[in-house]
Amino acid sequence: MLVHRPSPTLLCLMSLWRILTPASCFPPNNQCQQIQRMALCNNLKLASVPPGLSDNLEELQLNYNNI
């Protein structure tokens, strides 16, 4: 079976796209509300930081959780 790999140019463009696209454009992978570079995870009864958050967050609010 032939496996195609992304070209170096495509890999570069994909990383730039992720940097230049605000976090609010990514579909949420958790219950947190993401607004630009801020994730609001308040009142979610969390025991730890939720997975799937965007890499370019500047603020993470975890008020009223069990962390």
PyMOL Python script that loads the backbone (N, CA, C, O; Angstrom):
from pymol import cmd

cmd.read_pdbstr("""\
ATOM      1  N   MET A   1       0.842  -1.173   0.000  1.00  0.00           N
ATOM      2  CA  MET A   1       0.000   0.000   0.000  1.00  0.00           C
ATOM      3  C   MET A   1       0.892   1.241   0.000  1.00  0.00           C
ATOM      4  O   MET A   1       1.799   1.363   0.822  1.00  0.00           O
ATOM      5  N   LEU A   2       0.631   2.136  -0.906  1.00  0.00           N
ATOM      6  CA  LEU A   2       1.410   3.364  -1.039  1.00  0.00           C
ATOM      7  C   LEU A   2       0.905   4.407  -0.043  1.00  0.00           C
ATOM      8  O   LEU A   2      -0.290   4.698   0.010  1.00  0.00           O
ATOM      9  N   VAL A   3       1.817   4.963   0.740  1.00  0.00           N
ATOM     10  CA  VAL A   3       1.461   5.979   1.729  1.00  0.00           C
ATOM     11  C   VAL A   3       2.037   7.309   1.270  1.00  0.00           C
ATOM     12  O   VAL A   3       3.234   7.421   1.006  1.00  0.00           O
ATOM     13  N   HIS A   4       1.178   8.312   1.178  1.00  0.00           N
ATOM     14  CA  HIS A   4       1.623   9.644   0.761  1.00  0.00           C
ATOM     15  C   HIS A   4       1.930  10.481   1.992  1.00  0.00           C
ATOM     16  O   HIS A   4       1.154  10.504   2.948  1.00  0.00           O
ATOM     17  N   ARG A   5       3.045  11.154   1.963  1.00  0.00           N
ATOM     18  CA  ARG A   5       3.416  12.066   3.048  1.00  0.00           C
ATOM     19  C   ARG A   5       3.206  13.500   2.578  1.00  0.00           C
ATOM     20  O   ARG A   5       3.359  13.798   1.394  1.00  0.00           O
ATOM     21  N   PRO A   6       2.854  14.387   3.505  1.00  0.00           N
ATOM     22  CA  PRO A   6       2.745  15.799   3.134  1.00  0.00           C
ATOM     23  C   PRO A   6       4.123  16.359   2.776  1.00  0.00           C
ATOM     24  O   PRO A   6       5.133  15.998   3.379  1.00  0.00           O
ATOM     25  N   SER A   7       4.141  17.227   1.806  1.00  0.00           N
ATOM     26  CA  SER A   7       5.405  17.838   1.401  1.00  0.00           C
ATOM     27  C   SER A   7       5.879  18.809   2.486  1.00  0.00           C
ATOM     28  O   SER A   7       5.072  19.256   3.300  1.00  0.00           O
ATOM     29  N   PRO A   8       7.172  19.141   2.510  1.00  0.00           N
ATOM     30  CA  PRO A   8       7.670  20.129   3.485  1.00  0.00           C
ATOM     31  C   PRO A   8       6.956  21.474   3.363  1.00  0.00           C
ATOM     32  O   PRO A   8       6.722  22.150   4.364  1.00  0.00           O
ATOM     33  N   THR A   9       6.613  21.856   2.145  1.00  0.00           N
ATOM     34  CA  THR A   9       5.900  23.122   1.946  1.00  0.00           C
ATOM     35  C   THR A   9       4.525  23.065   2.600  1.00  0.00           C
ATOM     36  O   THR A   9       4.107  24.013   3.264  1.00  0.00           O
ATOM     37  N   LEU A  10       3.831  21.962   2.413  1.00  0.00           N
ATOM     38  CA  LEU A  10       2.510  21.813   3.012  1.00  0.00           C
ATOM     39  C   LEU A  10       2.602  21.803   4.537  1.00  0.00           C
ATOM     40  O   LEU A  10       1.761  22.404   5.205  1.00  0.00           O
ATOM     41  N   LEU A  11       3.594  21.139   5.089  1.00  0.00           N
ATOM     42  CA  LEU A  11       3.776  21.128   6.545  1.00  0.00           C
ATOM     43  C   LEU A  11       4.017  22.534   7.081  1.00  0.00           C
ATOM     44  O   LEU A  11       3.489  22.901   8.130  1.00  0.00           O
ATOM     45  N   CYS A  12       4.807  23.312   6.369  1.00  0.00           N
ATOM     46  CA  CYS A  12       5.086  24.696   6.768  1.00  0.00           C
ATOM     47  C   CYS A  12       3.806  25.532   6.724  1.00  0.00           C
ATOM     48  O   CYS A  12       3.531  26.298   7.647  1.00  0.00           O
ATOM     49  N   LEU A  13       3.031  25.386   5.658  1.00  0.00           N
ATOM     50  CA  LEU A  13       1.791  26.146   5.528  1.00  0.00           C
ATOM     51  C   LEU A  13       0.779  25.758   6.602  1.00  0.00           C
ATOM     52  O   LEU A  13       0.056  26.610   7.118  1.00  0.00           O
ATOM     53  N   MET A  14       0.732  24.472   6.936  1.00  0.00           N
ATOM     54  CA  MET A  14      -0.197  24.026   7.974  1.00  0.00           C
ATOM     55  C   MET A  14       0.165  24.619   9.331  1.00  0.00           C
ATOM     56  O   MET A  14      -0.722  25.017  10.086  1.00  0.00           O
ATOM     57  N   SER A  15       1.448  24.683   9.650  1.00  0.00           N
ATOM     58  CA  SER A  15       1.844  25.255  10.938  1.00  0.00           C
ATOM     59  C   SER A  15       1.574  26.758  10.971  1.00  0.00           C
ATOM     60  O   SER A  15       1.160  27.287  12.003  1.00  0.00           O
ATOM     61  N   LEU A  16       1.803  27.449   9.859  1.00  0.00           N
ATOM     62  CA  LEU A  16       1.496  28.883   9.802  1.00  0.00           C
ATOM     63  C   LEU A  16      -0.003  29.123   9.928  1.00  0.00           C
ATOM     64  O   LEU A  16      -0.427  30.067  10.594  1.00  0.00           O
ATOM     65  N   TRP A  17      -0.803  28.278   9.296  1.00  0.00           N
ATOM     66  CA  TRP A  17      -2.255  28.419   9.372  1.00  0.00           C
ATOM     67  C   TRP A  17      -2.715  28.322  10.821  1.00  0.00           C
ATOM     68  O   TRP A  17      -3.565  29.099  11.256  1.00  0.00           O
ATOM     69  N   ARG A  18      -2.160  27.377  11.566  1.00  0.00           N
ATOM     70  CA  ARG A  18      -2.562  27.199  12.965  1.00  0.00           C
ATOM     71  C   ARG A  18      -2.163  28.409  13.810  1.00  0.00           C
ATOM     72  O   ARG A  18      -2.908  28.814  14.703  1.00  0.00           O
ATOM     73  N   ILE A  19      -1.000  28.983  13.536  1.00  0.00           N
ATOM     74  CA  ILE A  19      -0.544  30.153  14.291  1.00  0.00           C
ATOM     75  C   ILE A  19      -1.418  31.367  13.992  1.00  0.00           C
ATOM     76  O   ILE A  19      -1.764  32.123  14.900  1.00  0.00           O
ATOM     77  N   LEU A  20      -1.775  31.557  12.721  1.00  0.00           N
ATOM     78  CA  LEU A  20      -2.496  32.754  12.306  1.00  0.00           C
ATOM     79  C   LEU A  20      -4.008  32.657  12.490  1.00  0.00           C
ATOM     80  O   LEU A  20      -4.696  33.674  12.398  1.00  0.00           O
ATOM     81  N   THR A  21      -4.537  31.482  12.744  1.00  0.00           N
ATOM     82  CA  THR A  21      -5.973  31.300  12.913  1.00  0.00           C
ATOM     83  C   THR A  21      -6.317  31.409  14.393  1.00  0.00           C
ATOM     84  O   THR A  21      -5.725  30.703  15.209  1.00  0.00           O
ATOM     85  N   PRO A  22      -7.261  32.276  14.759  1.00  0.00           N
ATOM     86  CA  PRO A  22      -7.615  32.404  16.177  1.00  0.00           C
ATOM     87  C   PRO A  22      -8.191  31.109  16.731  1.00  0.00           C
ATOM     88  O   PRO A  22      -8.763  30.299  16.001  1.00  0.00           O
ATOM     89  N   ALA A  23      -8.029  30.935  18.018  1.00  0.00           N
ATOM     90  CA  ALA A  23      -8.500  29.705  18.667  1.00  0.00           C
ATOM     91  C   ALA A  23      -9.995  29.521  18.509  1.00  0.00           C
ATOM     92  O   ALA A  23     -10.474  28.388  18.493  1.00  0.00           O
ATOM     93  N   SER A  24     -10.748  30.612  18.390  1.00  0.00           N
ATOM     94  CA  SER A  24     -12.196  30.493  18.266  1.00  0.00           C
ATOM     95  C   SER A  24     -12.616  29.870  16.948  1.00  0.00           C
ATOM     96  O   SER A  24     -13.771  29.468  16.805  1.00  0.00           O
ATOM     97  N   CYS A  25     -11.719  29.777  15.984  1.00  0.00           N
ATOM     98  CA  CYS A  25     -12.047  29.159  14.699  1.00  0.00           C
ATOM     99  C   CYS A  25     -11.913  27.647  14.737  1.00  0.00           C
ATOM    100  O   CYS A  25     -12.401  26.967  13.835  1.00  0.00           O
ATOM    101  N   PHE A  26     -11.266  27.106  15.756  1.00  0.00           N
ATOM    102  CA  PHE A  26     -11.107  25.662  15.864  1.00  0.00           C
ATOM    103  C   PHE A  26     -12.344  25.087  16.530  1.00  0.00           C
ATOM    104  O   PHE A  26     -12.878  25.695  17.458  1.00  0.00           O
ATOM    105  N   PRO A  27     -12.813  23.929  16.079  1.00  0.00           N
ATOM    106  CA  PRO A  27     -13.954  23.331  16.764  1.00  0.00           C
ATOM    107  C   PRO A  27     -13.556  22.914  18.178  1.00  0.00           C
ATOM    108  O   PRO A  27     -12.457  22.395  18.371  1.00  0.00           O
ATOM    109  N   PRO A  28     -14.412  23.125  19.162  1.00  0.00           N
ATOM    110  CA  PRO A  28     -14.052  22.771  20.536  1.00  0.00           C
ATOM    111  C   PRO A  28     -13.971  21.264  20.713  1.00  0.00           C
ATOM    112  O   PRO A  28     -14.831  20.526  20.231  1.00  0.00           O
ATOM    113  N   ASN A  29     -12.921  20.806  21.415  1.00  0.00           N
ATOM    114  CA  ASN A  29     -12.742  19.391  21.706  1.00  0.00           C
ATOM    115  C   ASN A  29     -13.143  19.086  23.138  1.00  0.00           C
ATOM    116  O   ASN A  29     -12.939  17.966  23.606  1.00  0.00           O
ATOM    117  N   ASN A  30     -13.701  20.045  23.836  1.00  0.00           N
ATOM    118  CA  ASN A  30     -14.051  19.877  25.228  1.00  0.00           C
ATOM    119  C   ASN A  30     -15.215  20.795  25.545  1.00  0.00           C
ATOM    120  O   ASN A  30     -15.810  21.385  24.643  1.00  0.00           O
ATOM    121  N   GLN A  31     -15.539  20.918  26.819  1.00  0.00           N
ATOM    122  CA  GLN A  31     -16.676  21.740  27.232  1.00  0.00           C
ATOM    123  C   GLN A  31     -16.305  23.201  27.429  1.00  0.00           C
ATOM    124  O   GLN A  31     -17.187  24.025  27.670  1.00  0.00           O
ATOM    125  N   CYS A  32     -15.047  23.540  27.335  1.00  0.00           N
ATOM    126  CA  CYS A  32     -14.611  24.915  27.538  1.00  0.00           C
ATOM    127  C   CYS A  32     -15.056  25.789  26.365  1.00  0.00           C
ATOM    128  O   CYS A  32     -15.122  25.342  25.220  1.00  0.00           O
ATOM    129  N   GLN A  33     -15.353  27.025  26.682  1.00  0.00           N
ATOM    130  CA  GLN A  33     -15.687  27.986  25.637  1.00  0.00           C
ATOM    131  C   GLN A  33     -14.410  28.734  25.277  1.00  0.00           C
ATOM    132  O   GLN A  33     -13.788  29.343  26.147  1.00  0.00           O
ATOM    133  N   GLN A  34     -14.011  28.698  24.019  1.00  0.00           N
ATOM    134  CA  GLN A  34     -12.793  29.376  23.589  1.00  0.00           C
ATOM    135  C   GLN A  34     -13.158  30.654  22.850  1.00  0.00           C
ATOM    136  O   GLN A  34     -13.903  30.635  21.870  1.00  0.00           O
ATOM    137  N   ILE A  35     -12.614  31.769  23.341  1.00  0.00           N
ATOM    138  CA  ILE A  35     -12.837  33.077  22.732  1.00  0.00           C
ATOM    139  C   ILE A  35     -11.475  33.656  22.419  1.00  0.00           C
ATOM    140  O   ILE A  35     -10.722  34.019  23.322  1.00  0.00           O
ATOM    141  N   GLN A  36     -11.161  33.742  21.143  1.00  0.00           N
ATOM    142  CA  GLN A  36      -9.858  34.171  20.655  1.00  0.00           C
ATOM    143  C   GLN A  36      -8.760  33.387  21.356  1.00  0.00           C
ATOM    144  O   GLN A  36      -8.624  32.191  21.100  1.00  0.00           O
ATOM    145  N   ARG A  37      -7.971  34.006  22.229  1.00  0.00           N
ATOM    146  CA  ARG A  37      -6.852  33.318  22.891  1.00  0.00           C
ATOM    147  C   ARG A  37      -7.142  33.028  24.364  1.00  0.00           C
ATOM    148  O   ARG A  37      -6.225  32.886  25.172  1.00  0.00           O
ATOM    149  N   MET A  38      -8.447  32.940  24.703  1.00  0.00           N
ATOM    150  CA  MET A  38      -8.843  32.675  26.083  1.00  0.00           C
ATOM    151  C   MET A  38      -9.770  31.459  26.107  1.00  0.00           C
ATOM    152  O   MET A  38     -10.646  31.329  25.252  1.00  0.00           O
ATOM    153  N   ALA A  39      -9.580  30.571  27.081  1.00  0.00           N
ATOM    154  CA  ALA A  39     -10.465  29.425  27.275  1.00  0.00           C
ATOM    155  C   ALA A  39     -11.175  29.585  28.611  1.00  0.00           C
ATOM    156  O   ALA A  39     -10.533  29.733  29.651  1.00  0.00           O
ATOM    157  N   LEU A  40     -12.496  29.554  28.577  1.00  0.00           N
ATOM    158  CA  LEU A  40     -13.314  29.673  29.780  1.00  0.00           C
ATOM    159  C   LEU A  40     -13.802  28.284  30.163  1.00  0.00           C
ATOM    160  O   LEU A  40     -14.658  27.706  29.493  1.00  0.00           O
ATOM    161  N   CYS A  41     -13.250  27.759  31.243  1.00  0.00           N
ATOM    162  CA  CYS A  41     -13.589  26.410  31.714  1.00  0.00           C
ATOM    163  C   CYS A  41     -14.177  26.478  33.118  1.00  0.00           C
ATOM    164  O   CYS A  41     -13.950  25.580  33.928  1.00  0.00           O
ATOM    165  N   ASN A  42     -14.919  27.517  33.407  1.00  0.00           N
ATOM    166  CA  ASN A  42     -15.486  27.732  34.736  1.00  0.00           C
ATOM    167  C   ASN A  42     -16.715  26.856  34.961  1.00  0.00           C
ATOM    168  O   ASN A  42     -17.466  26.571  34.027  1.00  0.00           O
ATOM    169  N   ASN A  43     -16.915  26.426  36.221  1.00  0.00           N
ATOM    170  CA  ASN A  43     -18.113  25.686  36.644  1.00  0.00           C
ATOM    171  C   ASN A  43     -18.344  24.393  35.864  1.00  0.00           C
ATOM    172  O   ASN A  43     -19.494  24.047  35.596  1.00  0.00           O
ATOM    173  N   LEU A  44     -17.307  23.682  35.498  1.00  0.00           N
ATOM    174  CA  LEU A  44     -17.467  22.457  34.712  1.00  0.00           C
ATOM    175  C   LEU A  44     -17.194  21.193  35.526  1.00  0.00           C
ATOM    176  O   LEU A  44     -17.182  20.095  34.970  1.00  0.00           O
ATOM    177  N   LYS A  45     -16.976  21.333  36.832  1.00  0.00           N
ATOM    178  CA  LYS A  45     -16.697  20.188  37.716  1.00  0.00           C
ATOM    179  C   LYS A  45     -15.487  19.393  37.231  1.00  0.00           C
ATOM    180  O   LYS A  45     -15.486  18.163  37.277  1.00  0.00           O
ATOM    181  N   LEU A  46     -14.472  20.093  36.774  1.00  0.00           N
ATOM    182  CA  LEU A  46     -13.257  19.450  36.270  1.00  0.00           C
ATOM    183  C   LEU A  46     -12.352  19.042  37.422  1.00  0.00           C
ATOM    184  O   LEU A  46     -12.303  19.713  38.452  1.00  0.00           O
ATOM    185  N   ALA A  47     -11.636  17.938  37.241  1.00  0.00           N
ATOM    186  CA  ALA A  47     -10.647  17.491  38.217  1.00  0.00           C
ATOM    187  C   ALA A  47      -9.233  17.734  37.708  1.00  0.00           C
ATOM    188  O   ALA A  47      -8.269  17.583  38.459  1.00  0.00           O
ATOM    189  N   SER A  48      -9.102  18.106  36.445  1.00  0.00           N
ATOM    190  CA  SER A  48      -7.796  18.408  35.857  1.00  0.00           C
ATOM    191  C   SER A  48      -8.008  19.328  34.657  1.00  0.00           C
ATOM    192  O   SER A  48      -9.139  19.577  34.239  1.00  0.00           O
ATOM    193  N   VAL A  49      -6.918  19.819  34.122  1.00  0.00           N
ATOM    194  CA  VAL A  49      -6.994  20.673  32.935  1.00  0.00           C
ATOM    195  C   VAL A  49      -7.512  19.827  31.772  1.00  0.00           C
ATOM    196  O   VAL A  49      -6.984  18.745  31.515  1.00  0.00           O
ATOM    197  N   PRO A  50      -8.524  20.300  31.078  1.00  0.00           N
ATOM    198  CA  PRO A  50      -9.109  19.501  30.001  1.00  0.00           C
ATOM    199  C   PRO A  50      -8.159  19.345  28.819  1.00  0.00           C
ATOM    200  O   PRO A  50      -7.403  20.266  28.509  1.00  0.00           O
ATOM    201  N   PRO A  51      -8.191  18.192  28.156  1.00  0.00           N
ATOM    202  CA  PRO A  51      -7.358  17.987  26.964  1.00  0.00           C
ATOM    203  C   PRO A  51      -7.976  18.689  25.762  1.00  0.00           C
ATOM    204  O   PRO A  51      -9.144  19.077  25.786  1.00  0.00           O
ATOM    205  N   GLY A  52      -7.188  18.842  24.729  1.00  0.00           N
ATOM    206  CA  GLY A  52      -7.694  19.367  23.467  1.00  0.00           C
ATOM    207  C   GLY A  52      -7.771  20.874  23.377  1.00  0.00           C
ATOM    208  O   GLY A  52      -8.391  21.404  22.456  1.00  0.00           O
ATOM    209  N   LEU A  53      -7.152  21.579  24.317  1.00  0.00           N
ATOM    210  CA  LEU A  53      -7.151  23.037  24.228  1.00  0.00           C
ATOM    211  C   LEU A  53      -6.160  23.491  23.167  1.00  0.00           C
ATOM    212  O   LEU A  53      -5.185  22.799  22.876  1.00  0.00           O
ATOM    213  N   SER A  54      -6.417  24.643  22.601  1.00  0.00           N
ATOM    214  CA  SER A  54      -5.535  25.200  21.584  1.00  0.00           C
ATOM    215  C   SER A  54      -4.155  25.492  22.174  1.00  0.00           C
ATOM    216  O   SER A  54      -4.037  25.833  23.351  1.00  0.00           O
ATOM    217  N   ASP A  55      -3.128  25.358  21.361  1.00  0.00           N
ATOM    218  CA  ASP A  55      -1.751  25.596  21.808  1.00  0.00           C
ATOM    219  C   ASP A  55      -1.432  27.075  21.989  1.00  0.00           C
ATOM    220  O   ASP A  55      -0.465  27.416  22.670  1.00  0.00           O
ATOM    221  N   ASN A  56      -2.230  27.957  21.391  1.00  0.00           N
ATOM    222  CA  ASN A  56      -1.880  29.378  21.426  1.00  0.00           C
ATOM    223  C   ASN A  56      -2.735  30.177  22.409  1.00  0.00           C
ATOM    224  O   ASN A  56      -2.988  31.361  22.185  1.00  0.00           O
ATOM    225  N   LEU A  57      -3.183  29.543  23.495  1.00  0.00           N
ATOM    226  CA  LEU A  57      -3.954  30.254  24.510  1.00  0.00           C
ATOM    227  C   LEU A  57      -3.070  31.195  25.307  1.00  0.00           C
ATOM    228  O   LEU A  57      -1.909  30.893  25.585  1.00  0.00           O
ATOM    229  N   GLU A  58      -3.631  32.334  25.669  1.00  0.00           N
ATOM    230  CA  GLU A  58      -2.943  33.276  26.549  1.00  0.00           C
ATOM    231  C   GLU A  58      -3.551  33.254  27.948  1.00  0.00           C
ATOM    232  O   GLU A  58      -2.890  33.618  28.921  1.00  0.00           O
ATOM    233  N   GLU A  59      -4.817  32.826  28.051  1.00  0.00           N
ATOM    234  CA  GLU A  59      -5.488  32.810  29.352  1.00  0.00           C
ATOM    235  C   GLU A  59      -6.366  31.567  29.450  1.00  0.00           C
ATOM    236  O   GLU A  59      -7.068  31.211  28.504  1.00  0.00           O
ATOM    237  N   LEU A  60      -6.315  30.917  30.605  1.00  0.00           N
ATOM    238  CA  LEU A  60      -7.134  29.738  30.880  1.00  0.00           C
ATOM    239  C   LEU A  60      -7.835  29.958  32.212  1.00  0.00           C
ATOM    240  O   LEU A  60      -7.178  30.036  33.250  1.00  0.00           O
ATOM    241  N   GLN A  61      -9.159  30.058  32.198  1.00  0.00           N
ATOM    242  CA  GLN A  61      -9.927  30.269  33.421  1.00  0.00           C
ATOM    243  C   GLN A  61     -10.516  28.945  33.882  1.00  0.00           C
ATOM    244  O   GLN A  61     -11.231  28.277  33.136  1.00  0.00           O
ATOM    245  N   LEU A  62     -10.208  28.573  35.123  1.00  0.00           N
ATOM    246  CA  LEU A  62     -10.667  27.308  35.710  1.00  0.00           C
ATOM    247  C   LEU A  62     -11.385  27.544  37.041  1.00  0.00           C
ATOM    248  O   LEU A  62     -11.271  26.725  37.953  1.00  0.00           O
ATOM    249  N   ASN A  63     -12.114  28.640  37.161  1.00  0.00           N
ATOM    250  CA  ASN A  63     -12.798  28.976  38.408  1.00  0.00           C
ATOM    251  C   ASN A  63     -13.917  27.985  38.716  1.00  0.00           C
ATOM    252  O   ASN A  63     -14.594  27.493  37.813  1.00  0.00           O
ATOM    253  N   TYR A  64     -14.101  27.699  40.009  1.00  0.00           N
ATOM    254  CA  TYR A  64     -15.186  26.847  40.515  1.00  0.00           C
ATOM    255  C   TYR A  64     -15.130  25.434  39.940  1.00  0.00           C
ATOM    256  O   TYR A  64     -16.147  24.888  39.514  1.00  0.00           O
ATOM    257  N   ASN A  65     -13.934  24.847  39.932  1.00  0.00           N
ATOM    258  CA  ASN A  65     -13.721  23.453  39.564  1.00  0.00           C
ATOM    259  C   ASN A  65     -13.071  22.741  40.744  1.00  0.00           C
ATOM    260  O   ASN A  65     -12.755  23.382  41.747  1.00  0.00           O
ATOM    261  N   ASN A  66     -12.866  21.442  40.648  1.00  0.00           N
ATOM    262  CA  ASN A  66     -12.274  20.648  41.730  1.00  0.00           C
ATOM    263  C   ASN A  66     -10.784  20.421  41.544  1.00  0.00           C
ATOM    264  O   ASN A  66     -10.248  19.441  42.062  1.00  0.00           O
ATOM    265  N   ILE A  67     -10.123  21.268  40.843  1.00  0.00           N
ATOM    266  CA  ILE A  67      -8.696  21.085  40.556  1.00  0.00           C
ATOM    267  C   ILE A  67      -7.885  21.451  41.779  1.00  0.00           C
ATOM    268  O   ILE A  67      -6.657  21.368  41.754  1.00  0.00           O
TER     269      ILE A  67
END
""", "prot")
cmd.dss("prot")
cmd.show_as("cartoon", "prot")
cmd.util.cbc("prot")
cmd.orient("prot")
